[in-house]
Amino acid sequence: MFNVLRETWRLDDDPKRTAPDSSFIATGRSAAEAADLAREWAGRFQRHGFDKASGAWWAVEGERIHRVTVAPKRRRPVGLALGLGAAGLAAVLVARGVRR
């Protein structure tokens, strides 16, 4: 499963210093479907293209530039949540002075 993410900056913004306005165009798609959606979305604009180095589509709309990327859908870190829960329980037991 893949997601299509749109990130937008003003043309005079420095992307290294300015966080983009971002939103998902689509989620939970096949790789081919996500790639097609990204290409089609960028293609709606007169000035658009594909950056091979980053693997992202881009488009310019007035004073804004959009970057459209396709990335695998990430699973939620269940192991981390379980680990934090166990650590919390251990802290409570130690605080109460529970011993074997």
C-alpha positions in Angstrom: 0.0 0.0 0.0 1.2 3.5 -1.0 0.3 7.1 -0.2 0.5 10.1 -2.4 1.6 13.2 -0.5 1.5 16.9 -1.7 3.8 19.4 -0.1 3.5 23.1 -1.0 5.8 26.1 -0.5 5.9 29.7 -1.7 8.4 30.1 -4.5 10.5 32.4 -2.3 10.5 30.0 0.7 13.6 28.0 1.6 12.4 24.4 1.9 15.2 23.6 4.3 13.9 26.3 6.7 10.2 26.5 6.0 7.9 23.6 6.7 5.5 22.9 3.8 1.8 22.9 3.8 1.1 19.2 3.2 -1.8 16.9 2.7 -2.4 13.4 1.3 -3.8 13.3 -2.2 -4.5 9.6 -1.8 -3.8 6.8 0.7 -3.7 3.0 0.6 -3.2 2.6 -3.2 -1.1 0.2 -5.2 2.3 1.4 -6.3 1.2 1.8 -9.9 -2.1 3.6 -8.9 -0.2 6.0 -6.6 2.4 6.8 -9.3 -0.4 7.4 -11.9 -2.2 9.7 -9.4 0.9 11.7 -8.6 1.7 12.2 -12.3 -1.8 13.1 -13.2 -2.1 15.6 -10.3 1.1 17.4 -11.3 0.1 17.3 -15.0 -2.9 19.5 -14.3 -0.6 22.5 -14.1 1.0 24.2 -17.1 4.5 24.1 -15.5 5.2 20.7 -14.1 7.8 17.9 -14.3 9.5 15.0 -12.7 12.7 15.3 -10.6 14.7 12.1 -11.1 17.1 12.8 -8.2 14.2 13.0 -5.6 11.8 10.8 -7.4 9.1 13.4 -7.0 6.7 15.2 -9.3 6.6 19.0 -9.1 4.2 21.7 -10.3 4.2 25.5 -10.2 0.9 27.3 -9.5 1.3 31.1 -9.4 3.5 31.9 -6.5 3.5 28.3 -5.1 5.5 25.2 -5.9 4.1 21.7 -5.2 6.1 18.5 -4.7 4.1 15.3 -5.0 5.7 12.1 -3.7 4.7 8.5 -3.5 5.8 6.5 -0.4 4.9 3.2 1.2 2.2 3.4 3.8 3.9 3.0 7.2 2.5 0.7 9.8 2.0 2.1 13.3 4.8 1.2 15.7 2.9 -1.4 17.8 6.1 -2.7 19.3 7.1 0.8 20.6 3.6 1.3 22.2 3.9 -2.1 23.9 7.4 -1.3 25.1 6.3 2.1 26.5 3.4 0.4 28.3 5.7 -2.1 29.9 8.1 0.6 31.0 5.2 2.5 32.5 3.9 -0.5 34.4 7.4 -1.2 35.7 7.7 2.4 36.9 4.4 2.2 38.8 5.5 -1.1 40.4 8.8 0.4 41.5 7.1 3.5 42.8 4.8 1.4 44.9 7.7 -0.7 46.2 6.3 -4.0 45.0 8.7 -6.8 45.5 8.7 -10.6 44.9 
